[in-house]
């Protein structure tokens, strides 16, 4: 009987040691998982803060550049739309013409359309349509300046842009 008491006591001690070891290993596992999660959290915060700083400093909205399909949809009663290919040899001259016009004290709002952009290419056509009343009828061959009043084309200019803009004021 003495042996059975010792066996029972020793088995109880072994169970306590075993359960104590299980508790220790479980605690170690929880701590390791918590440390790993903390590291991932800190890395994520650092990476997102770096990206958001770069994005906000470079973000700007361009209101004067539109798609050709928006030509007749602008809010102003009277405005200009200048179509040209920004990759052409003359593009810097056209950009300067637009910039000079915008610097005038009195001027109409002028929008630019890049004919090189994919969504604008469908409006390029050998047969120009100076009488278009909606975007689906619009046909542009080369650099073109369109003056729109009340949603209708008033002037359709294909040359002498500087001269036309010099004489066009609000």
C-alpha positions in Angstrom: 0.0 0.0 0.0 2.9 2.3 0.6 4.0 1.8 -2.9 0.7 2.7 -4.3 0.6 5.9 -2.3 4.0 6.8 -3.6 3.0 5.9 -7.1 -0.1 8.0 -6.8 1.8 10.9 -5.3 4.5 10.7 -8.0 1.9 10.5 -10.8 0.2 13.6 -9.3 3.6 15.4 -9.2 4.3 14.3 -12.8 0.9 15.6 -13.9 1.5 18.9 -12.2 4.9 19.2 -13.8 3.5 18.2 -17.1 0.6 20.7 -16.9 3.0 23.4 -15.6 5.2 22.7 -18.7 2.1 23.0 -20.9 1.2 26.3 -19.4 4.7 27.6 -19.8 4.9 26.5 -23.5 1.4 28.0 -24.2 2.5 31.3 -22.6 5.7 31.3 -24.7 3.7 30.7 -27.8 1.2 33.5 -27.1 4.2 35.9 -26.4 5.9 34.9 -29.6 2.7 35.4 -31.7 2.2 38.8 -30.0 5.7 39.9 -30.8 5.3 38.8 -34.4 2.0 40.7 -34.8 3.6 43.8 -33.2 6.5 43.7 -35.7 4.1 43.4 -38.6 2.0 46.2 -37.2 5.0 48.5 -36.8 6.3 47.7 -40.3 2.8 48.4 -41.8 2.5 51.7 -40.0 6.0 52.8 -41.2 5.4 51.7 -44.8 2.0 53.4 -45.0 3.3 56.6 -43.5 6.1 56.8 -46.0 3.7 56.1 -49.0 1.0 58.6 -47.8 3.6 61.3 -47.4 4.8 60.8 -51.0 1.3 60.6 -52.4 -0.1 63.7 -50.8 2.9 65.9 -51.8 2.5 64.8 -55.5 -1.3 64.9 -55.8 -2.8 67.6 -57.9 -6.0 67.8 -59.9 -5.8 69.2 -63.5 -9.0 71.0 -64.4 -8.0 72.6 -67.6 -7.1 69.4 -69.4 -10.2 67.5 -70.6 -11.2 64.6 -72.8 -12.6 65.4 -76.3 -15.9 63.9 -75.3 -16.4 66.6 -72.6 -16.1 69.4 -75.2 -19.8 70.4 -75.0 -20.3 69.5 -71.3 -18.4 72.3 -69.5 -20.2 74.5 -67.0 -19.2 77.9 -68.4 -21.5 79.7 -70.8 -18.5 80.8 -73.0 -15.2 79.0 -73.2 -12.5 77.7 -75.5 -11.2 74.2 -76.2 -7.8 73.8 -77.7 -7.1 70.4 -79.3 -3.5 69.4 -80.1 -1.1 66.5 -79.9 1.3 66.9 -77.0 3.9 64.7 -78.8 4.0 66.8 -81.9 6.9 69.1 -82.8 4.7 72.1 -82.4 3.3 71.1 -79.0 5.6 73.4 -76.9 4.5 76.3 -79.0 0.8 75.4 -78.5 1.4 75.1 -74.7 3.1 78.5 -74.7 0.1 80.0 -76.6 -2.3 78.6 -74.0 -0.1 79.8 -71.2 0.2 83.3 -72.6 -3.6 83.5 -73.1 -4.2 82.4 -69.5 -1.9 85.2 -68.2 -4.1 87.9 -69.8 -6.1 90.0 -67.3 -9.4 89.2 -69.1 -9.8 85.9 -70.8 -12.2 83.1 -71.3 -11.6 79.7 -69.6 -9.5 77.6 -72.0 -9.4 73.8 -71.8 -6.9 71.6 -73.6 -7.4 68.2 -75.2 -4.4 66.0 -75.9 -5.1 64.3 -79.2 -2.4 61.7 -78.4 -4.4 60.2 -75.5 -6.2 56.9 -76.3 -9.7 58.1 -75.5 -9.3 61.2 -77.8 -8.0 59.4 -80.8 -11.5 58.4 -82.0 -12.2 62.1 -82.7 -9.2 62.5 -85.1 -10.5 62.4 -88.7 -9.4 63.8 -92.1 -12.9 65.2 -92.6 -13.2 68.0 -89.9 -16.7 68.9 -88.7 -16.8 72.6 -87.6 -20.6 72.3 -87.2 -20.7 69.6 -84.6 -23.4 70.0 -81.9 -22.4 67.1 -79.7 -19.2 65.1 -79.0 -20.2 62.1 -81.2 -20.2 64.5 -84.2 -16.8 66.1 -83.3 -14.1 65.5 -85.9 -10.6 67.1 -85.5 -7.7 66.7 -88.0 -4.8 68.7 -86.4 -4.4 71.4 -83.9 -7.8 73.1 -83.5 -9.2 75.8 -81.3 -13.0 75.8 -80.8 -14.9 78.6 -79.2 -18.1 77.4 -77.6 -21.0 79.6 -76.4 -24.1 78.1 -74.8 -23.0 74.6 -75.9 -22.6 75.5 -79.6 -19.5 76.0 -81.7 -19.1 79.7 -82.4 -15.6 79.6 -84.0 -13.6 76.6 -85.3 -10.0 77.8 -85.8 -7.3 75.6 -87.4 -4.5 78.2 -87.7 -3.4 81.6 -86.4 -4.2 80.6 -82.9 -2.2 83.5 -81.3 -4.0 86.1 -83.4 -7.4 84.7 -82.5 -6.7 84.5 -78.8 -5.3 88.0 -78.8 -8.6 89.3 -80.0 -10.8 87.0 -77.8 -11.5 88.4 -74.4 -14.3 87.9 -71.9 
